[in-house]
Amino acid sequence: MDNSEDFYKKLKTQLEETTSWPSPYLYKFIVPSDKTKIEQIEGIFDNLGAVINTKQSRNGKYTSISINVRMDHPDAVIEKYKEVGDKVDGVISL
């Protein structure tokens, strides 16, 4: 089993133990400052009523993206992390 599967298992356990669902969840990502990558991430959360904030790093090389969205259960949270990781090159999930 790779590290990401361990990470997702641990995250699911934490989410189940600390949160009553459905609940708002705050995703944070860092991507190279590339309009296409930012739009890809925004598109993944489209139609979910997400509040999305972006902020460029001081030198402009990276953009942090915060996404606050209501999710139904821990599996849905993890699915979105996996979708972003699969579709967007160079993304860092925080």
C-alpha positions in Angstrom: 0.0 0.0 0.0 1.4 3.4 -0.9 1.6 6.4 1.4 -1.4 8.2 -0.1 -3.7 5.3 0.7 -2.4 5.4 4.3 -3.0 9.1 4.4 -6.5 8.8 3.1 -7.4 6.1 5.6 -6.1 8.2 8.5 -7.9 11.3 7.2 -11.2 9.3 6.9 -10.8 8.1 10.5 -10.1 11.6 11.7 -13.0 13.1 9.8 -15.4 10.4 11.2 -14.3 11.0 14.7 -14.2 14.8 14.8 -17.0 15.9 12.5 -20.8 15.4 12.3 -21.8 15.1 8.6 -22.8 16.8 6.4 -20.4 19.5 7.3 -18.4 22.4 5.8 -14.9 21.4 4.8 -11.9 23.6 4.0 -9.6 22.3 1.2 -6.3 23.9 0.7 -4.1 23.4 -2.4 -1.0 25.0 -3.7 -0.3 25.0 -7.5 2.2 26.6 -9.8 0.6 30.0 -10.8 -0.9 28.8 -14.0 -4.4 29.9 -15.0 -5.3 26.5 -16.5 -4.4 24.6 -13.3 -6.4 27.0 -11.1 -9.4 26.7 -13.4 -9.1 22.9 -13.3 -9.3 22.9 -9.6 -12.2 25.4 -9.6 -14.0 23.2 -12.2 -13.7 20.2 -9.9 -15.7 22.0 -7.2 -18.1 23.7 -9.6 -21.8 23.3 -8.9 -21.2 22.5 -5.2 -21.8 25.9 -3.8 -18.1 26.2 -2.9 -16.5 29.5 -1.8 -13.1 29.6 -3.5 -10.3 32.0 -2.6 -7.0 32.3 -4.4 -3.8 34.1 -3.3 -0.5 34.3 -5.2 2.8 33.8 -3.4 5.0 36.9 -3.0 7.2 36.0 -5.9 4.1 35.0 -8.0 5.4 31.4 -8.8 2.7 29.7 -6.8 -1.0 30.2 -6.0 -2.7 28.9 -2.9 -6.4 27.9 -3.3 -8.7 27.6 -0.4 -12.1 26.0 -1.0 -14.8 26.0 1.6 -17.6 23.6 0.6 -20.3 21.6 2.4 -19.6 17.9 2.0 -21.9 15.0 2.8 -19.5 12.5 4.3 -15.8 11.7 4.7 -15.6 9.6 1.5 -16.8 12.6 -0.5 -14.0 14.7 1.0 -11.4 12.1 0.0 -12.9 11.6 -3.5 -12.3 15.3 -4.2 -8.7 15.1 -3.0 -8.1 12.2 -5.3 -9.8 13.9 -8.2 -7.7 17.0 -7.8 -4.5 14.9 -7.5 -5.4 12.8 -10.6 -6.4 15.8 -12.8 -4.0 18.6 -11.8 -0.3 18.2 -12.3 2.0 19.7 -9.7 -0.7 20.3 -7.1 0.1 20.0 -3.4 -2.8 19.2 -1.1 -2.5 20.6 2.5 
